[in-house]
Amino acid sequence: MRLAILEDAGFLAAARNDNAYRAAGLRGMSSLLDGVAMGAWLSSGRLWVIEDQKVFGMPVGFVRQDQMDSPGGDVTVFVLPHHQNRGYGTGALKIFREEHPRARALIRKDNAKSQKVFEHAGFQFYKDQGDGVVVYLGSPLPWPWIP
Ligand SMILES: CC(C)(COP(=O)(O)OP(=O)(O)OC[C@H]1O[C@@H](n2cnc3c(N)ncnc32)[C@H](O)[C@@H]1OP(=O)(O)O)[C@@H](O)C(=O)NCCC(=O)NCCS
């Protein structure tokens, strides 16, 4: 996994608008982005590209961190459908969590696979928000912040 650079914008934009990513999105985050909105999405968070080192570093997904006003930010992850179930998601989140142990993940309650992958990467279930969203934390409380 590596930090995204300008040349990754095409890949990231296509991945962000992929049906599989939008299907996992929380309310208001699942829409198809047009060019202007995509520019805002690309520039408003930190992005890493997940690469397949066996195939010349081919991009297979991304990790995104936003909401930087919370201690470790909110993290989301996406692996292209035909590269899923090969450990990319778990591996990327393990690296991310080591560097951002206070990160938080807001995951749809019906997204059992994503919850499992975050748990595999060391995130811990924190609470059920009661609105179809569950919260996972990269490290246990307490610290002086109520997510
Ligand atoms: C969630 C996601 C990132 C996982 O990436 P991945 O590279 O496929 O994940 P991994 O290969 O590391 O691990 C997959 C695990 O999920 C399990 N799994 C597969 N389908 C599942 C399902 N329907 N329910 C529960 N677990 C499932 C696999 O068995 C595997 O677990 P195991 O290692 O114990 O066998 C990927 O599926 C994705 O991009 N989904 C769409 C976007 C999304 O949901 N993002 C998360 C929002 S925060």
The ligand as an SDF file (V2000), in Angstrom:
LIG
                    3D

 48 50  0  0  0  0  0  0  0  0999 V2000
  -14.7420   -5.3310    2.4870 C   0  0  0  0  0  0  0  0  0  0  0  0
  -13.6030   -5.5110    1.4730 C   0  0  0  0  0  0  0  0  0  0  0  0
  -12.7120   -4.2950    1.4970 C   0  0  0  0  0  0  0  0  0  0  0  0
  -12.7880   -6.7410    1.8700 C   0  0  0  0  0  0  0  0  0  0  0  0
  -11.6490   -6.8290    1.0320 O   0  0  0  0  0  0  0  0  0  0  0  0
  -11.0390   -8.2370    0.6400 P   0  0  0  0  0  0  0  0  0  0  0  0
   -9.7080   -7.9940    0.0350 O   0  0  0  0  0  0  0  0  0  0  0  0
  -12.0270   -8.9840   -0.1780 O   0  0  0  0  0  0  0  0  0  0  0  0
  -10.9100   -8.9280    2.0790 O   0  0  0  0  0  0  0  0  0  0  0  0
   -9.9520  -10.1210    2.5320 P   0  0  0  0  0  0  0  0  0  0  0  0
   -9.6360  -10.9790    1.3580 O   0  0  0  0  0  0  0  0  0  0  0  0
   -8.8110   -9.5540    3.2990 O   0  0  0  0  0  0  0  0  0  0  0  0
  -10.8780  -10.9060    3.5810 O   0  0  0  0  0  0  0  0  0  0  0  0
  -12.1490  -11.3930    3.2000 C   0  0  0  0  0  0  0  0  0  0  0  0
  -12.7910  -12.0980    4.3870 C   0  0  0  0  0  0  0  0  0  0  0  0
  -14.2050  -11.9110    4.3270 O   0  0  0  0  0  0  0  0  0  0  0  0
  -14.8250  -13.1930    4.3740 C   0  0  0  0  0  0  0  0  0  0  0  0
  -16.0830  -13.0930    3.6530 N   0  0  0  0  0  0  0  0  0  0  0  0
  -16.3020  -13.1820    2.3310 C   0  0  0  0  0  0  0  0  0  0  0  0
  -17.6230  -12.9940    2.0700 N   0  0  0  0  0  0  0  0  0  0  0  0
  -18.2410  -12.7820    3.2650 C   0  0  0  0  0  0  0  0  0  0  0  0
  -19.5740  -12.5280    3.6510 C   0  0  0  0  0  0  0  0  0  0  0  0
  -20.5590  -12.4340    2.7530 N   0  0  0  0  0  0  0  0  0  0  0  0
  -19.8260  -12.3460    4.9660 N   0  0  0  0  0  0  0  0  0  0  0  0
  -18.8600  -12.4100    5.8870 C   0  0  0  0  0  0  0  0  0  0  0  0
  -17.5590  -12.6460    5.5700 N   0  0  0  0  0  0  0  0  0  0  0  0
  -17.2570  -12.8430    4.2770 C   0  0  0  0  0  0  0  0  0  0  0  0
  -13.8250  -14.1260    3.7680 C   0  0  0  0  0  0  0  0  0  0  0  0
  -14.0820  -15.4540    4.1410 O   0  0  0  0  0  0  0  0  0  0  0  0
  -12.5370  -13.5890    4.3730 C   0  0  0  0  0  0  0  0  0  0  0  0
  -12.4100  -13.9870    5.7120 O   0  0  0  0  0  0  0  0  0  0  0  0
  -11.3660  -15.1480    6.1300 P   0  0  0  0  0  0  0  0  0  0  0  0
   -9.9890  -14.5810    5.9000 O   0  0  0  0  0  0  0  0  0  0  0  0
  -11.6500  -15.4030    7.5820 O   0  0  0  0  0  0  0  0  0  0  0  0
  -11.6660  -16.3080    5.2480 O   0  0  0  0  0  0  0  0  0  0  0  0
  -14.1780   -5.7360    0.0480 C   0  0  0  0  0  0  0  0  0  0  0  0
  -15.0840   -6.8150    0.0890 O   0  0  0  0  0  0  0  0  0  0  0  0
  -14.8630   -4.5300   -0.5260 C   0  0  0  0  0  0  0  0  0  0  0  0
  -14.2130   -3.6710   -1.1010 O   0  0  0  0  0  0  0  0  0  0  0  0
  -16.2180   -4.4770   -0.3790 N   0  0  0  0  0  0  0  0  0  0  0  0
  -17.0030   -3.3680   -0.9100 C   0  0  0  0  0  0  0  0  0  0  0  0
  -16.7140   -2.0610   -0.1860 C   0  0  0  0  0  0  0  0  0  0  0  0
  -16.8750   -2.1920    1.3000 C   0  0  0  0  0  0  0  0  0  0  0  0
  -17.7550   -2.8640    1.8240 O   0  0  0  0  0  0  0  0  0  0  0  0
  -15.9880   -1.4740    1.9930 N   0  0  0  0  0  0  0  0  0  0  0  0
  -16.0000   -1.3640    3.4340 C   0  0  0  0  0  0  0  0  0  0  0  0
  -16.8000   -0.1620    3.8420 C   0  0  0  0  0  0  0  0  0  0  0  0
  -16.0370    0.5690    5.2650 S   0  0  0  0  0  0  0  0  0  0  0  0
  1  2  1  0
  2  3  1  0
  2  4  1  0
  2 36  1  0
  4  5  1  0
  5  6  1  0
  6  7  2  0
  6  8  1  0
  6  9  1  0
  9 10  1  0
 10 11  2  0
 10 12  1  0
 10 13  1  0
 13 14  1  0
 14 15  1  0
 15 16  1  0
 15 30  1  0
 16 17  1  0
 17 18  1  0
 17 28  1  0
 18 19  1  0
 18 27  1  0
 19 20  2  0
 20 21  1  0
 21 22  1  0
 21 27  2  0
 22 23  1  0
 22 24  2  0
 24 25  1  0
 25 26  2  0
 26 27  1  0
 28 29  1  0
 28 30  1  0
 30 31  1  0
 31 32  1  0
 32 33  2  0
 32 34  1  0
 32 35  1  0
 36 37  1  0
 36 38  1  0
 38 39  2  0
 38 40  1  0
 40 41  1  0
 41 42  1  0
 42 43  1  0
 43 44  2  0
 43 45  1  0
 45 46  1  0
 46 47  1  0
 47 48  1  0
M  END
$$$$
